[in-house]
Amino acid sequence: MATVIELPIQSYEGLIDPDWCPGCGDFGVLKALKVAAGRLGIEPKDLVVVSGIGCSSNLPGFIQTYGVHSLHGRAVEVAEGIKLANHDLNVVITGGDGDGYCIGIGHFIHAMRRNIDITYIVMNNQIYGLTTGQASPTTMKEMRTKSTPRGNVEMPINPIALALVSGATYVARGFSGVPEHMATLIAGGIAHPGFSLIDVFSPCVTSNKLTTYPWFTQGAYKLVDGDGYHVSNR
């Protein structure tokens, strides 16, 4: 086994500072991805970060690697094409619940079915943040949003269950409030030779006033085996 030479987080510092809202959970995901890549000793030239559209999808512009900011819901197939063209590249997708679990859900399912060797980090804030607060596929039932002023009538999808039944071979969940643990999950996903989903509870501090940092801190707990976070019924 080749010796891994860890790289400092500074190796991936982008030329542009993130412009997310202060306190956005995506800051923690960005840091965790840098830490994970460094632990694995991945040179910036050997890492490609692909995204779709959304606040979280701006992430490729804030990290010093190759990156593609693609179309809404189309990040998965762009990432698949990159991986199929060059198997030696480490391909990571960063996006949100609206982008990945709504318009992009068909591509998401088929990539898991094919078990393509890519890692998908979904910043799940249960809202459409970029368009200022409409209900997303993971918005909780009865939650009031701009598009559901009387309360959301639909049950949220369960991305973890969906990933398991669709054939993903590495499935994890983290919380952006604990970036150190999240870095471990991301590193495991990148190192895994197959499709990896890391669903991240990433609070939107501007448009989602229900599932906030205190909400997750009080209602989420770390699983015994250390593979992720679960939210208890509240």
N, C-alpha and C positions, 0 to 999 in steps of 0.2 A: 504494500500500500504506500502510495506516494505521501511524503511529508507535506502537511498543509502549513503554509507560511501565512499567518494571519496578517491582514492589512488594517491600518488605522482608519477610523471613520472619516478622517480628513481626505482619504483617497477618493471619496465619492462626493465631496462638497461641490454643489452646483454653482454655476456662475450667476444665477438669479436667485434671490431670496424668495421663499414662499410668500404668496399674498393671500393666504387663507385668513379667515376671521381669527382674531386672537382667541386662543383656547380651543380651536378646532381640533378634533381628534386625529385628523390626518397628519398633524405634526408628529404625533407619536408613531404613526405607521412609517412615515418617511425615515425617522431615526432608526426604527427597528429594522427596516430593509437595509440601510447602510451597515448597521452592526452585523446583521446576518451575513451579508456579502463579505464583509471583512473577516468574519470568523471562518468562512469557507475558503478564504484566500482567493476570491474571484477578482481578477484584474478588471478594471472598468471596461476595457475593450472587449471582454468576453461576456458582458452582461447587456441584455437588451430589455428595456422596460417599455411595455406597450399599454396604451390606455384608450378609452373611448371618449365620451363627453360627460362632463360633470365637474364639480369642485375637486373631487378626489382625482379625477382623470388629468388634472394639471401636473400631477406628480412627476412624470418624465422630464419636465422642464426644470425641476429642482434638484436633480441628481446627475452627477458627472458620469454618465454612461451613454451608450447608444439608446435612442428612444424614438418611439413613434406615437404621436397623438392622433389617433385615427377617428373614425366616425362613431356616431351614437349607436351603441349596441354591437359594434363590429370589431371590438378589440380581440376577441377570442380567435376569429378566423385569420386575422392579420398575424397574430402570434403563432398560430399553427403553421402558416406559410413560412414564417421566418425559421421556425424550428425544423421544418421539413427541408428547407433549402440549406441549412447549416446545422447539423446535429451537434456540433461542438459548442454552440452558443447556449448560455443560460438565459432562458426566456421567462420573464416575469410580467404578468398582467396586473395593473392596478386600476381599480374602478370602483364604482359605487353600486348600491343596491338597485337604484333606478335603471342605470345603464346595463348592469349584468343580469338582473333578475326580472326585467320587464322586456324591453325591446331586444335584448341580447340573449334571452333565456333559451331559445332554440339552439343557438350555436354553443352555448354553455353545456347543454345536455349532451349534444353529439360529441363534443370534445372529450367529455368524461367517458362516454361510451367507447370512444376510440382509445382512451387512455394515453393521449398525447403527452409527451414529457414537457409540460409547462406548469408554471405555478401561478395560480390566480388568487390575488389578494383583493378581497371585496370589502371596502369600507362601508359598513352597513349602519346607516344612521336613521333608518326607518322614515325617510322623508326625501323629497326632491329638494336638495339644498340650493343648487345653482339657480333654479327657477323660483326660489323663495318660498317654498313650503307647501307643495302639493303632496297628496298621499302617494306613497310608493308601494310596491308589492309586499314590503315588510312592515308597513305601517300597522300599528295595533288596531284591533277592532274597536269602534266607537270613538277613536281619536278624532278630534276636530282639527281640520287643516283648511287651507284655502280652497281646495277642491272638494272637501267634505265638511262644510260648515255645520252640518247637523250630526256629524259623527260618521266615521268610516263604517260602512255596512259589511265589508268583506273581512274574512279571516286572513291574516298574513300567511304567506308561504313559509315553509320551513326549509331553508337552503341546505342545512346539514342532512336532513332526511333525503332531500332530493339528490344530493351528491352521492349518498350511499347507495341508493337504488339505481342511480344512473351509471355507476361503475367507477367513480373516482377512487383511487387507491391510496390517497392520503387526504384525510379530512380533519380539519382542526378549527378551533374558534378561539379568538383572543379578545382582549380589551385594550383599547389604545391608552387607557389610563395606567397600564402596566407594560410599558414598552420592552422591558428586559425579557419578560416571559414571551412576549410577542416575537421578539427577535429569535428566540429558540424555535418557535413554531415555524417561522419563515425559513430559517436555515434548514430545518428538517424537510420542509416542502421542496426547497430548491435541490437539496441533495437526493431527494426521492426520485427514482427513475420511472416516473409515470405522472398522471395528472394529479395535481395537488390543489386543494381548495383551502384557503385560510379565510374564514369569515370573521371579520373584526367588528366588534361593537365600537363604533367611532362616533361619539356624540356630535350632532350639529348644534352648536351653541346659539345660533341665530334663528333657525327656523323650527327647531323641535324643542319645545319647552317641557315635554313629558319625559322622554327617555334621556335624561341628563346624566352628567357625571355622578351626582349624588344618588340618582335612581339606580344606576348600575352598581355603584359601590355598595349600596344597601341590599340589592336584590340579586346580584351575581355572585357566584362562588366558583372557585377553581376545582376542577375535577380531581379526584383522588389520584388518578394515574398521570396527572400533569399534562394532558393533551389539550386542554382548552378550558373555556368558561361556559357556564350554564346559568340561565336566568330562572329563578324559582317563580312559581305562580304568585302573583301579587294581587 
